[in-house]
């Protein structure tokens, strides 16, 4: 019997960590972020166990626990509470007594311990039930004409899904893809285009080629009747469209067990009748939370993309330029992360052996280019240690043989070779810098904010190479490598791919400084020459950091003026901020709203406002504030349908956007 665990925590990383552990043990997992939706999910789904954080939005974990225990199905549910604040034996004892908990655990939690608690509980319960004498019972009296609640299982067969009404959103996307690929066939061959077959160039290597080109545009893919378009920005996939009806949002949500097939069918019928977005209808029906809808949209995009990794043949054509879709949910992984995950999901051992056959006798080493070597990719500590030890003195076959699981080793090495993080060289390396000790390896860290980047750039300009790395002038090669690895990984361009132009420019400046310092300090002669030049400092002629700081100050002045309803001063401040930093979406959004507020009913002001707000959405489709302000503008002008669409987009971009929730509620009640 498959058990279902409900994980309630507002930290997505905690959700993923625990979900992965429980799914690996055969449990079905549902995740929610706030107490209100956790309770709704419990009432609508057959839940066997609940992992409940105390500090969650809307309703606290204590309130949720009490509501579950008062529910007719809640008394037998296994429950574990997690806390990062209410610690101590008194709190623990009271919570266990009051709610009948399996345990009350402090954060950070030990996942294996939580899984063992739950598994042991069900093992004891099953043993007790098996040992209990069976009593003959009469058939239960039928007290309702309603069918019993159906347990959510794996996705229904495709033939059952196909009997549901067709999803109009996916049908529309299918038509768009068909139309776009037909136009490509008649207008192909322009500048910035190339084409080929996936039989000659595997999809992971094609992704890496576009990454190296820093390409922006559309990649058209065709295999039989299946057609897909992958949109790229600066070498990273951001969005994908498909003509496959089986890749609709509803089908993905059912497969992920976030909704039932019955709920999917009902929501599609309502979508057809009301001509509204699928996600908005599902939320209104109360069958999915905004957070899980956003998660489902992300999974849908990933499913469309990772499917292509399984193609062993097909045609591709890349077309440079064009406008990217204005979608609030997009692919957020780096190029290397996508390659690694795609290979792991779709390549079996036989296919990997064939792909690596030509390089097994070559020598595996980290890429010489820091831009390739330090790409953002999700590796475990063991995998990061493994990568750090590759010095070009062992063959690819020897490297794979040293990993405990051959399938895992094949997929890891092949993916890193495709992503350019590893190189397969014909000759062994004579030597090189010593590998980093395990305890010095960086774990993935939070991306620096704009303020932190600005401060780092300004500080870096006043430091020599040694001060930049935080090391003494007599530092060893290992100390230099350690400092460089930490800084280069933290400011690698991959980590800022979705940021504004000024942030990307500053991060690139820092990355280049680190690369220059690393190359100089590791070369004995270059290091001696550099020491002779100190304390000279090279000032950059252009100063994006200073512009960024000035623009931020102006933006804050504009916000203050807008609160005072001084629209003239606010407009002046926001306009100067956009002139200093034209790539920052938030500045354009506030300028547009200020223009609208200042213009009364004037058509010219409205057009100017729409232009600035449209620019904000173009720069950052995931900026909920831009969609929200556009919604307010359209609502003021009586354009109800467009206002509703924008409020829904704001909620998709940020499920915590309470202003959008309130605006939608007011709009529908009006």
N, C-alpha and C positions, 0 to 999 in steps of 0.2 A: 504493500500500500504506500503510495506516495504522499508524504506529509507536506503541508503548506506552511511556510513561515512568513509572517509579516514583520518587516524591519522598519522601524519608525525612527528616523534620525534626519536632522536638517543638514548634515554634512554628507555630500554625495560620495566622497572618498570612503567614509565609514560604511555607507550603504554598499558600495561596490566591493569593498574588502570582505564584509560579512557575507554578502550574497554569493561571491565566488566560492567561499569556503563551504557554505551550505549546499550550493548547487553541485559542488564536487562530491558531496556525500549523498546525492540523490534526492535532495529536498527540492520542492518547488518554492520559489521566492517571489514575494511582492514587496516593493519598497514604497514608502510614503514619507513626505517631508514634514507635514504639519499634523497637529492633533485632530483637526476637524475631518480631514480626508482619511486619516488613519481609522477613525471611528466609522465613517461611511463605508470604507473598504471592508472592515470587519463585519458590518451588518449585511453586506451584499455578497461576501465571499466565504467559502468554507475554510476557516483559518484554524490551524492546529496549535501554533505557537506564536508568541509575540515577543520581539526584542524591542524594548521601548526606552528611548532616551527621555530624561526628565525635562530638559530645557528644549522644547520645540515650540514653533510658532502656533498662534491661534488658541489652542488648548494645551495645557501642560501635560506632561506624561502622567502625572498623578491623576489628573482629571480623566484622561483616557483610560487608565487602568481601572479606575472606579466604575466608569461607564461600561467597560467590557465585563467586569465582574457582575454588574447588575443586569446584563443581557442574558436572556434564556440560554444562549449557547456559550456564554462566557465563563461559566464556573469551571468547566473542564479544560480550559485552554492553558497550556504551559506558558509561563511568562517570566522573562528576565528583564530587569531594569538596569539601565546604564546611566552613570552620572559623572559629570566632571566638576560638580560643585557641592552637592549635598553628601559629603563624605562623613565617615565616622561610624562607630559601632552602634550608636543610638539610632541614627537615621536608618542604618541597614536593618537592624532588628525590627524597628517599627514598620518599615516598608514590607519586609518579608511576612510579618504577622498580619498586617492589614490587607495585603493583596494576594497572599498565598503564592509568593514568588519562588521560583527555583533558586534564584540568587539575585543579589543586588551588587553590581560590580562597578568599581571605579574605572574611569578612563585615564590613560589609554588602555584599551581592552586587549586581552589576549584571545584572539579569535578561536584558536583551537580549543581553549577552555570552554568557551560559550557553546561551540558545536558539541563537545562531549557532554555538557550539561543536558542539552536538549535530547541528544541521542540516547543517553542513559535513562532519561525520564521515560521516553517512549518504549525502550526495551523493557523497563520494569513494568510499565502498564500492560504491555502485550503479554508478558509472562504471567501477570496477575489474572488477566482475562482468560488466558489459556488454562490456568489452574482452577478457575472458578467452575463449580458444577453447573451444567447447562440445565435450565428449567424449561419445560415445554410451555409455550405461550400461545395464546390465541392470536389470530391475525389482527393487526391493528385496525381499529375502526376508522373508516374514511371520513374525515371531518371537513375536507375541503376539496373542491373541484380543481384547485390549482395544482399543477405538477410540482413535485419536490424540487428544491433548489438543485440545479445541475452543478456538479463539481467541475471546476475549470480544469481541463486537461490540456494536453498538447494541442496544437492547431489542428482543426478538422481537415480531412482530406481535401485536396484541391477541388475534387468534383463537387463536394458540398459547398465550398466557398463560391464556386462558379454558379450555384443555384441562387445565390443572393443577388439583389439588384445591383447593377453595375455602378461602381463608384464614379460619379461625374467628374471629380477632380482628377482622378487617374486617367479617365477617358479623354479629358481635355489635354492633359500632359501628353498622352499618346499621340493625339492629333498634332500637337506642337512639334514633337520629335519627328513624326513622319514628314511634316511640311518642311522642317529645317533640313533634314537629310536629302529630301528631293531637290530643294534649292541648291544644296551643296553640289549635287551631281551635275547641275547645269551651269554653275558659276565657279567651279573649283579651279585650282592652279594659280592662285594669285600670290602676291608677295607675302612672306611669313607663313607659308603653308608647306606641309610635307605629308606624305602618306606612305603606307606600307601594309604588311600583314603581320598578325600576331604569331604566325608560325615561324617567322624569321626573327622578330623582336618580341620577346616575352613582355607582357604587360608591366611587370615590376621594373624592367629596364627602360621601358618607354616612359614611365612616370619619372624615373631618375633623369632621363634625357631632358624632359621638360623642366625639371627642377634646375638642372645646370644652365639651361637657357634663360631661367627666370621668366618663363613664358606666361603671357596673359592672353587668354582666348578660349576657344572651344575645341575639345577633342571629340570627334565623331567616331563611334564604334559600331560595327555591323557584323553580326554572325547569323546567317540565315534570315529569319524574319525578325530577329531581336535587334533593336537599335537603341543606342544610348548616347547621351551627350554629357561629357564631363567638362565643367567650366573651371578654368585655372586663373589664379591671380598671383603674379610674381613666382610662378613655378609650383604653387601649392593647389591641389584640388579643393574647391570650395563648395560646389554644388553639382548634382547629377540628375538628369532627367532620363526617363525610360519609357518605352512604348509597351512595357509588360504590365498588364492589368493585375497580375499576381503580386506585383510589388507595391500595391496601393497601401495607403496608411492603415486602413481597416484591417487588411490581411496581416500586416506586420504587428499591429496591436493584439490581434488574436493569437498570432504565433508566440508573441512575448507574454501571453497570458495576462495582459493588462485589461482586456475586455473579453466578453464571450462572443461567440458567433451570432447569437440571438441579438445581443446589443449592437453588434456591427450592422446586422441587417436592418434593424429598426432605425439606427442613425442614418444609414444611407437612404432609406425611404424618406426620412425627414429632410435630408439634404436635398434630394431631388424636388420635393414639394416646396421647400422654403428658399431654395437657391442660396444657401449659406455655406460657410466653411465647415468641413467635417469636424475639425477639432473643437470649434465653438459649440457645435451641437452636442458632442460627447460630454463636454463640461457641463452644459446646461442640463443634460439628462442625469447628471450626477454619477456617471459611471467611471470617470477618470479625473484626476486632479490636474491642474495646469502644469505642475512639475513633471508628472508622468507623461502628459501629452508631449511636452518638450523632449523628454527622453525618447518617447516613441518616434517622434519626427527625426531625431538624430539616428536612431537605430534604422529607420527606413532608408535614410541616405547611405548609411554604411552598408546595408544589405544590397542596395543597388550597385554600389561600387565594388564591394568584395566579390560579388558574383562574377565580375569580369576577370578576376584572378584565376578563375577556374576555366577560362576559355583557352584552349590549346590552339585554336585557329580563329580566324576572323580578319576583318580589314579595319584599318584606322586611317583617319585623316585629321590633321590639326590645322585650324584656321586661327590666325592671330587677330587680336583686337576684338571689337564687338562689346556690347554692354552685358555685364553680368546680371543674373536675375536678382531682383531686390527681395531677397528672402531673409526673414529674421532668424531662421535656424539654418546653419550651414555646417559643413565638415570642419572640425576644429583641430584635428590631428596634424602633426607635421608630416612631410612627405615620407621620411624614413619610418615613422611610426606606422603609417598606412601600409607601406611595403612589408614591414615585419608582420603585422597583423594579417594582411591578405595572404601572405605565404603560409603562415601558420594555419589559417582556416581552410585553405583550398588545396595545398600541395601534399600529395601522399608521398610515401618513401620512394616508390618507384620513379615518380616524376622528378623528385629531388636528386636521386642518384643520376638520372639521365642529364639533368641540367648542370650538375657539377662534374660530370665525367671528364671533361676537358681540362679541368684545373686541379684535380686531386693531387697531382705531382708537383704543383707550383707551391711557392712559399707564401704563407698568409702573414700579412702585416697591416697595422693600422695605416689609414690613408695619410700621406704626407701633408695634404692640404688641410689646414685646421677647419676650414669652412665645411669640409666633408667629414673629417674625423669627429667633430663635436656637434654633429646634427642632433636635434632633439629626438630622442627615441626612448620608449619605455622599456628599460631593461631592469631585471632583478639585480640585487647586489652580486649574486654569483655570476650572472652574465656580464656585468660591468667589470668584475674582477677578471673574468676570462678574456674580455676584450683588451684590458690593460696589459695583459701578459703576452700579447701577440707581437713579437719583435722581428718577424721575418726569417726566423731560423728553423721553423718547423713547417712541413708541408700541410696543405689543406687537409689531406687524408689523416695525418697525424693529429692535427688540431681537433678534427671531428671525433677521432678515436679516443681522445682524452675526456670527452664529455660523457656523463653517465648514461644518457639516453640518446641513441643514434638518431632517431627521428627528430628529436629536439635539436641535436647538433647540426644535422643537415639543414633544417629550416632556418636556424639562426645564422649559420655561415652563409647560406645562399642569399638570404634577405640582406645581410650586411654588405655582401659583395654587390648586389644589385643597387643598393643605396649609396655605394661608393665609400662607405665607412671602412671597409676592408679592401685590400688590394691583393691580387694573386700574382706574385712576381716569379720570373723564370729562374732567378739565382738567389741563393740564401744571403741574408744580410750579414755583413762582417761584424756588426755590433750595433750599438744604439744606446739611448738613455735607459737606465734601469727601470723596471716596472714599478708601479706604485704599490705600496703595501695596501692590504685590504682595508685597514682602518682609516686610510687617507682618501678612499674613494668617495666622491660626492654622491649623495642621493639627490633625486630630483627635488628642486627647491621652487618656491613660489616665484613667479616672474616679477622682476623689479617694476615698481610704479614709475610714472613719468617723472615724479618729483625725485625719486631715487636715481633714475637715469641721468636727469639733469645735474644733480649734485655730483654724481660719479664723473661725468664729463668735465665739469668745472674743476673738480679735484685732480683729475688725471692730467689736465693741462699744466698744472703747476708742479708735477712730480717727475722725477727721473724714472728710468726703468726699474730700478731696485725698489724705490718707494711705491711705485705703481703695483708691484707684486707683493709688497709688504715683506721684503726679505733683506738680509744684510748683503753688503757688497762681496763678501766672501762665500755666498751661498753655494751649495753643491748643486749638481745637475738634477738630483732627485727633488730638492727643494724648489728649484725653478719649475720643474715639470708639474709638481703638485700645485703650485700657485697658478700656473698657467691653465691647467686643466679646470680648476675651480672657476676662474674668471671667464675663460673662453666659453665654458658651458653656460654660465649664467647670462652672458650677453650675446649668445649666438643669434644670428639673424632669424633663425627659425622661430625663436620664442616671441618675436615681435612682428610676425607676418600679418597680423590683423590689426596692428596699431596705426596711428596717424603718421604722416610723412615725417614730422619732426622727431618723433620717438624712434622711428626706424633709422633715420639719419644719425641720431646720436648713438644708438646702439651699434650701428655700423662703424662709427668713428672709434668707439671704445674697443670693439672687436679687432679693428686694424691696429690700434695701439698695442693691444696684448700680443698680437701676432708678430709685430715688429720687435717688441721687447723680448719675446721668447727666442726669436731667431738670432737676435744680437747677443743675448746673454749665454746661449748654449755654444756659440762659436768662440773659442778661446781668443783668436786674433781680433775678431770683431768686438769682443767684450773689452779687450785691452784698449783698442782705439776709442771706444765709447767712454771708458773711464777717464781718458785723457781730455775729453771735451766737457766733462761736468764742471760747473753746474749749469751749463747752457740749457735753455728751455725753448722749444719750438712752438710758437703760438700759431694756431690755425687762423687763416685769414677770415674764413667764414665762421659765424658763431651761432649755430642753431640752438645751443643751450640758452644763450642770452635772449634770443627771440622767444623761446618757449616760456622763459620766466616772465618776460614782459607781457606776453599774451595772456598768461594765467592771471597776472595782476589785473589786467584790463577786464578779463572775464568776471572776476570777483567784483570789480567796481560796477560792471553792468548789472550783475545780479542784485546788488544793493540798490541801484537806481530803479530797477524794475520793481522791486518790492515797495519802493516809495512812489511808484507809478510815474516816475520821471522818465517818460519814454524817450525824450530827446537825448538826455545824457546816456541812457541805456543803449540807444541805437548807436550813438557815437562810439561808446566803449566796445560794444560787440563787433562793430564794423572794423575797428582798428585791430581787434584780436584776430578776426578772419584774414585781414591783410597780412598780419605777421605770421600766422599759421593757417594757411588756406586748407590744409588737409585735416583739420580737427572738426569732426561732425557736430559736436556739441555747440561750438561757437556759431555755426551756421543755423542750427536749430533755434537757438535763443535769439539770434538776429531776426530770423523769419517771424517768430512769434511777436517780437517787439514791433516790427514793421506793421503787423496786422493790428496789434493793439493801438498803435499810434494813428493808423490810417482811417479809423471810422469805417464808413461804408465805401470808401473810394476803391474803385476797381483796380487802379494802378498799384496801390499799396497791397491789395490782395494778391495780385500777380507776382509782385516782388517778394511777398511773404512766402507764397507757394514755391517760388524759385529757390529761396534759401532753404526751406524745409525739405524740398525735394533733393537738394544738394546734400543735405545732412543724411538723408536715407541712402542716397547713392554711396556716400563715403562710408557709412556704417549701418547696414541694414539691421544689425542687432541692437541699435541704440533705441531703447524703449521710449525715451523722452521725445525723440523726433516723431515717432508714430503717434504718440499721445497728443502732442501739440497739433499735428495735422488733423487728428480726430476732433480736437476742440474747435479748430478753424472750420472744418466742414460742418460740425454741429451748429455753430453760430450762423452759418449760411444756409441752414435748413437741408443740407445734403445728408440725410439720415443714413442711407446705405453705405456711402463712402466713409462717414464718421464711424459707423459700426465696424467696417473692415479695418480701419486704422487702429481702433481700440483693441480689436482682436490681435492685430499684429504686435501691438505693444505688449500684450499679455503673453504671446508666443515668445517674444524676445526676452521677457523677464516675467516669469510666473509670479513673482513677488510684487508686481506693479499694482498696488491696491487702487491707485487712481483710475487705472483702466477697468478694474473690476467694478468700481462704483459708477464710472461713466457708462459702461455697458448696461448695468442694472437700471440706471436712471433713464437711459435711452429706450430700453424695452418696456419700461413701465409708463413711459410718457403717452 
